[in-house]
């Protein structure tokens, strides 16, 4: 997954500020410090969004298989540029 440099730097800073910054700890843990249960997250957060129903897919896997593809380098550069523009505009 491509992350703009600024976002990657922000995540690194967050890791240092996490309740448990050790390398073995999760950056976004559940309430007990363990890993987030993806089915719980999907049911609580993603299902209400209804992404696949808007796309007329009966299964989330179909949506993921159709729309999750490797990004060309040019798109990665564009994402980084847009991120820089957005974050520099909010910093003013």
N, C-alpha and C positions, 0 to 999 in steps of 0.2 A: 504494500500500500504506500502510495506516495504522500508524504506530508510536506507542506511548505516549510522552508527553513525556520521561519518565525514560529510556526506552530510546534515544530519539533523542539525548538529552544524553550518554548513555554511549557511543554510537557516535561522536559528535563528539570526545569525549575519547580514544577509541581511535585515531581518525584522527591526532590529535596525537602519540600514542605509537607509531604504526606505524613499522616500519623505514624506510619512505620516506613522510613525511607530506605530500609535495608534492601539490597538487590533482590532478595528472595520474595519480598512483599509485593502484593498487588497494588497497582497505582490507583485503582478504583475498586476497592474491596466491598464486600457485602457488610452488613452490620456486625458480623462476627470476625471480620478481617480475612475471610476466605474469598474464594472466587465468586463472581456474580453468576447466578444460575441463569443461563441464557433463556430457558423456557419461561422463567419468572419475568425476566426483563421483556421478553417478547409479549407475554400476556398482559403485563401492566402498562407497557409503554408503546410498543410497536403495533399491537393489534388495534388499540384505539385509533391509531393513525390511519389504519386501513389502507396501507400503501398498495398491497396486491389487489384489493378489491377495486380500487380506482383504476388500476391497469387491467382489470378484468381477468386476473389470474386467481385460480382457486387455491393455489399453494404459494407460500413465500419462497420455496425453493425455485419455482419457475421464475419469479421475479429476479432472484439472485443470479440464476443461471443466464438469464437474458441480458441483464444490465450490469453485471459485475465482470468487467473485462480489464485487461492490462492497459494502462494509460501510456500512450506514446510520450517520448521525451518532450516534444513540443507542448503537449497538454500539461505536463508536469511543470514546465517553465511558466506557462500561462497561469496556472493555479498559484504558483509562488508569487508572480507579479501582481495578481489581483489581491492576494493576501497582504502583500506589502502596501499596496495602494489603500486598502481598507483600514489596515491598522495605522498607517501614517495619517490618514484623514481623521481618525478618532483620537489620535494623540494630540491634535492641535487644540 
